[in-house]
Amino acid sequence: MKRMYLAAVLTLALLPAMPAPAVAQSYCATFDDGSQSCGQTLAECRQSISGAGGNCVLDQRSEIPLNLLQRLRQRRQQESRSAQPGSTWMPPPPGE
């Protein structure tokens, strides 16, 4: 029983240290005629340009957004900066 408990505790302790699952990077196929097709995996991009000519580049528009906790933390920091005494912020007059 103690061994099972110890194994469970060790497993839970090591979970945060495990890396997050990989997210497939998005690519854009840029063809020789100037057209572009984005939102593909690298394999799909290479297949798209084969025979047509072109190259595959990382899709800069598909950045991974910040998670919810990071966005909330940033919003709170911005609000606390603007609410500090001595700031130039003033609420609008009533009725506006």
N, C-alpha and C positions, 0 to 999 in steps of 0.2 A: 504494500500500500504506500509506503514511504517513497519507494522508487517511482511509482506512477505519479505521485504528487510532485516530486522533484523534477521529473521529466516534463510535466505540464508547466511548472514554473519556469524552467529553462526555455522551453519552447516559446512561452509568452514573452519572456524577457528578450529573446532574440528576434522576435517579429519586427519591431521597429527598425532594427539594423539591416533588414533585408531590403534590397533595392526594389524600387517600384517597377512594375511591368513596363516593358518598352512600348513606346507609342510609335507606330509607323510614321515615318517622315513623309510629307507630301512633296511631290515633284511636279515641275512644269515641263512639258515637251515643247521646245521652241524649234519650229520647223524652218527649213531654209527659205521658204517663201515669206517668212515674217510672222506667220500665224502662231498661236500659242494655245496649248491645252493644259490646264492645271488640275490639281487634286488627284494625282495618280501616285501609286507606289513606284519605286524605281524600276521594278520589273515591267510594270504596265507602260511606263514612260519609254523604256528601251524598245519595247515591242511596237509602240506607236511610231517611233522615228525610224525603225528599221525599214529600209527600202525607200522611204520618203526623204531621208536626210534631215539632219538637225542635231540637237543635243538636249540633254536633260539637266535642268538646274533646280536647286531647292526652291520650293514655293515660299517666298518671303511673306505672303499674306496669311499663311496658315500657322502663325505663332500660337503656341499653347497659352490660353488665357490664364491669368492668375487665379488661384483657387479662392473660394469664398472667404476664408479666414484672412488671407492676405489682403483682399480688397476691403474687408471691414476694418482691418487694422490701419490701412492707409487712410480710409475715410475718417476714422476717429482722430488720427494724427492731424489731418488737415483741419478738422473741426476744432480741435483743441488749440491749434495755432491761431485760428481766426477768432476764437472766443477769449483769448488772453487779454487782461487789462492793458490798456495803452494801444490796442490795435486801432486802426482807422476804420474798421467796419462799423456801420451804423444801420440799424433796421430801417426799413422804409416807413414813411409816415402812414398812419391808419388810412384805409380806403384805397391804397394803391396796390 
